[in-house]
């Protein structure tokens, strides 16, 4: 359910922001991706998450740097003896991305900025559910490359590191981590 909220909010944000920027002087690229995220070892059995996300680039044609707005949701659930424990994180990464366009169809990039993050642990034992959550602010940095199949279609890989602390029931956890995402996108 939390992931559905993240996707809804990200979609509304991306649509709202990109609509007025569709002028002839702006290039917009929207990418969707899947991958995995490795959290710090303090998460023990829950340190490997599946992830899904959106990446938006808004770039004025006169400048080599784009505004980056990326949203990711990750999670892992373990079921044992009828009980279920889930650990989830979400982050909204805001910043800048520099794409090297001098290499033709293959375009490497660097990016970084502020990470607005969320962490959650949910335990279901029988008919009882216990949930703790928190929000944090930190940073993200990324490298990657995209391949232009045409003027409109791209695909590639994004490798990033993020870090933001969340307080879950009195214990501090870094809900960021190392993330690899394979994406496809459309640019206009």
RODO-2510 file (C-alpha; in nm, 4 decimals, decimal comma):
residues 188
     n   res          X          Y          Z
     1     x     0,0000     0,0000     0,0000
     2     x     0,2843     0,2406     0,0813
     3     x     0,4423     0,1658    -0,2551
     4     x     0,1146     0,2484    -0,4293
     5     x     0,1099     0,5852    -0,2517
     6     x     0,4697     0,6511    -0,3624
     7     x     0,3900     0,5689    -0,7255
     8     x     0,0774     0,7883    -0,7189
     9     x     0,2564     1,0853    -0,5645
    10     x     0,5552     1,0467    -0,7993
    11     x     0,3307     1,0248    -1,1057
    12     x     0,1353     1,3348    -1,0070
    13     x     0,4566     1,5231    -0,9298
    14     x     0,6205     1,4248    -1,2574
    15     x     0,3123     1,5154    -1,4608
    16     x     0,2635     1,8480    -1,2831
    17     x     0,6249     1,9539    -1,3195
    18     x     0,6768     1,8418    -1,6788
    19     x     0,3546     1,9894    -1,8241
    20     x     0,4627     2,3573    -1,8288
    21     x     0,8127     2,2651    -1,9433
    22     x     0,7104     2,1029    -2,2693
    23     x     0,8080     2,4174    -2,4591
    24     x     1,0406     2,3901    -2,7582
    25     x     1,3468     2,4941    -2,5559
    26     x     1,3234     2,2083    -2,3041
    27     x     1,4010     1,8375    -2,3402
    28     x     1,2207     1,5986    -2,1073
    29     x     1,3111     1,2350    -2,0438
    30     x     1,0944     1,0059    -1,8289
    31     x     1,2379     0,6647    -1,7403
    32     x     1,0933     0,3712    -1,5475
    33     x     1,3172     0,1056    -1,3986
    34     x     1,3520    -0,2039    -1,1844
    35     x     1,6505    -0,3231    -0,9880
    36     x     1,7850    -0,3973    -0,6437
    37     x     1,9089    -0,2039    -0,3431
    38     x     2,1638    -0,3159    -0,0834
    39     x     2,1167    -0,1526     0,2563
    40     x     2,3822    -0,1396     0,5277
    41     x     2,4483    -0,4566     0,7296
    42     x     2,2551    -0,3169     1,0295
    43     x     1,9387    -0,4350     0,8514
    44     x     2,0622    -0,7993     0,8829
    45     x     1,8302    -1,0371     0,6885
    46     x     1,6537    -0,7411     0,5252
    47     x     1,9563    -0,5760     0,3649
    48     x     1,8718    -0,6791     0,0032
    49     x     1,5613    -0,5137    -0,1473
    50     x     1,3855    -0,5253    -0,4819
    51     x     1,3251    -0,1783    -0,6213
    52     x     1,1168     0,0061    -0,8766
    53     x     1,1408     0,3704    -0,9693
    54     x     1,0911     0,6663    -1,1980
    55     x     1,3597     0,9050    -1,3190
    56     x     1,2782     1,2424    -1,4737
    57     x     1,5242     1,4739    -1,6496
    58     x     1,4247     1,8305    -1,7367
    59     x     1,6952     1,9903    -1,9507
    60     x     1,7052     2,3294    -2,1163
    61     x     1,8593     2,2915    -2,4625
    62     x     2,1147     2,5678    -2,3924
    63     x     2,2631     2,3973    -2,0831
    64     x     2,4427     2,0629    -2,0384
    65     x     2,2902     1,9936    -1,6955
    66     x     1,9384     1,8683    -1,6308
    67     x     1,7161     1,8930    -1,3273
    68     x     1,6827     1,5394    -1,1870
    69     x     1,3692     1,4231    -1,0049
    70     x     1,3873     1,0526    -0,9185
    71     x     1,1515     0,8431    -0,7033
    72     x     1,2222     0,4884    -0,5846
    73     x     1,0395     0,2370    -0,3698
    74     x     1,2083    -0,0728    -0,2262
    75     x     1,1131    -0,3558     0,0013
    76     x     1,1587    -0,7082     0,1296
    77     x     0,9219    -0,9387     0,3154
    78     x     0,9996    -1,2595     0,5045
    79     x     0,7289    -1,5034     0,6147
    80     x     0,8019    -1,7520     0,8962
    81     x     0,5578    -1,9717     1,0872
    82     x     0,2578    -1,7714     0,9649
    83     x     0,4093    -1,4390     1,0691
    84     x     0,5263    -1,1765     0,8214
    85     x     0,7925    -0,9086     0,8601
    86     x     0,8373    -0,6417     0,5953
    87     x     1,0996    -0,3728     0,5610
    88     x     1,0343    -0,0928     0,3119
    89     x     1,2031     0,2266     0,2026
    90     x     1,1177     0,5030    -0,0394
    91     x     1,3097     0,8040    -0,1531
    92     x     1,2594     1,1125    -0,3609
    93     x     1,5952     1,2210    -0,5042
    94     x     1,6168     1,5830    -0,6184
    95     x     1,9271     1,7254    -0,7820
    96     x     2,1228     1,7723    -1,1019
    97     x     2,2381     1,5284    -1,3703
    98     x     2,5132     1,5979    -1,6249
    99     x     2,4900     1,3843    -1,9395
   100     x     2,7886     1,3532    -2,1734
   101     x     2,6294     1,3773    -2,5173
   102     x     2,9571     1,3756    -2,7176
   103     x     2,9665     0,9944    -2,7438
   104     x     2,6815     0,9511    -2,9906
   105     x     2,4084     0,7021    -2,9017
   106     x     2,5764     0,5980    -2,5726
   107     x     2,5459     0,8755    -2,3146
   108     x     2,7165     0,8389    -1,9736
   109     x     2,6019     1,0645    -1,6906
   110     x     2,6794     1,1808    -1,3358
   111     x     2,4244     1,3070    -1,0877
   112     x     2,3692     1,4004    -0,7276
   113     x     2,1598     1,5954    -0,4846
   114     x     1,9285     1,5729    -0,1849
   115     x     1,7522     1,2493    -0,0850
   116     x     1,4189     1,2761     0,0966
   117     x     1,3700     0,9306     0,2429
   118     x     1,1270     0,7094     0,4288
   119     x     1,1828     0,3861     0,6215
   120     x     0,9287     0,1390     0,7584
   121     x     0,9240    -0,1917     0,9453
   122     x     0,5947    -0,3810     0,9654
   123     x     0,5472    -0,7013     1,1657
   124     x     0,2296    -0,9120     1,1399
   125     x     0,1947    -1,1737     1,4151
   126     x    -0,1375    -1,3524     1,4059
   127     x    -0,4085    -1,0862     1,3995
   128     x    -0,1826    -0,8100     1,5319
   129     x     0,0243    -0,5677     1,3213
   130     x     0,3056    -0,3549     1,4623
   131     x     0,4464    -0,0793     1,2445
   132     x     0,7206     0,1803     1,2938
   133     x     0,8214     0,4431     1,0384
   134     x     1,0235     0,7611     1,0006
   135     x     1,1425     1,0147     0,7435
   136     x     1,4951     1,1430     0,6884
   137     x     1,7000     1,3725     0,4678
   138     x     2,0388     1,2951     0,3188
   139     x     2,2197     1,2760    -0,0127
   140     x     2,2385     1,0735    -0,3334
   141     x     2,5070     1,0384    -0,6028
   142     x     2,4759     0,8396    -0,9250
   143     x     2,6590     0,7318    -1,2356
   144     x     2,5023     0,5627    -1,5319
   145     x     2,4666     0,5402    -1,9044
   146     x     2,1767     0,5449    -2,1440
   147     x     2,1601     0,4254    -2,5018
   148     x     1,9424     0,6136    -2,7502
   149     x     1,7541     0,3674    -2,9699
   150     x     1,5894     0,6598    -3,1492
   151     x     1,5227     1,0271    -3,0849
   152     x     1,2495     0,9184    -2,8447
   153     x     1,3450     0,5833    -2,6825
   154     x     1,6295     0,5241    -2,4364
   155     x     1,7423     0,2350    -2,2160
   156     x     2,0267     0,2003    -1,9720
   157     x     2,1619     0,1435    -1,6231
   158     x     2,1781     0,3679    -1,3166
   159     x     2,4085     0,2951    -1,0206
   160     x     2,3614     0,5135    -0,7146
   161     x     2,4487     0,5520    -0,3492
   162     x     2,2133     0,7268    -0,1103
   163     x     2,2209     0,7853     0,2619
   164     x     1,9540     0,9112     0,5017
   165     x     1,8896     0,8141     0,8623
   166     x     1,5553     0,7040     1,0018
   167     x     1,4691     0,6425     1,3682
   168     x     1,2677     0,3211     1,3979
   169     x     1,1484     0,2560     1,7519
   170     x     1,4500     0,4273     1,9100
   171     x     1,7136     0,2722     1,6812
   172     x     1,8848     0,4688     1,4039
   173     x     1,9097     0,3015     1,0633
   174     x     2,0552     0,4237     0,7349
   175     x     1,7703     0,3544     0,4917
   176     x     1,9775     0,4563     0,1907
   177     x     2,2203     0,2201     0,0228
   178     x     2,3716     0,1062    -0,3023
   179     x     2,1173     0,0669    -0,5808
   180     x     2,1337    -0,0647    -0,9367
   181     x     1,8447     0,0104    -1,1731
   182     x     1,7862    -0,0983    -1,5321
   183     x     1,5549     0,1434    -1,7085
   184     x     1,3699     0,2239    -2,0294
   185     x     1,2436     0,5672    -2,1093
   186     x     1,0852     0,8079    -2,3476
   187     x     1,2207     1,1537    -2,4317
   188     x     1,0531     1,4461    -2,5986
***
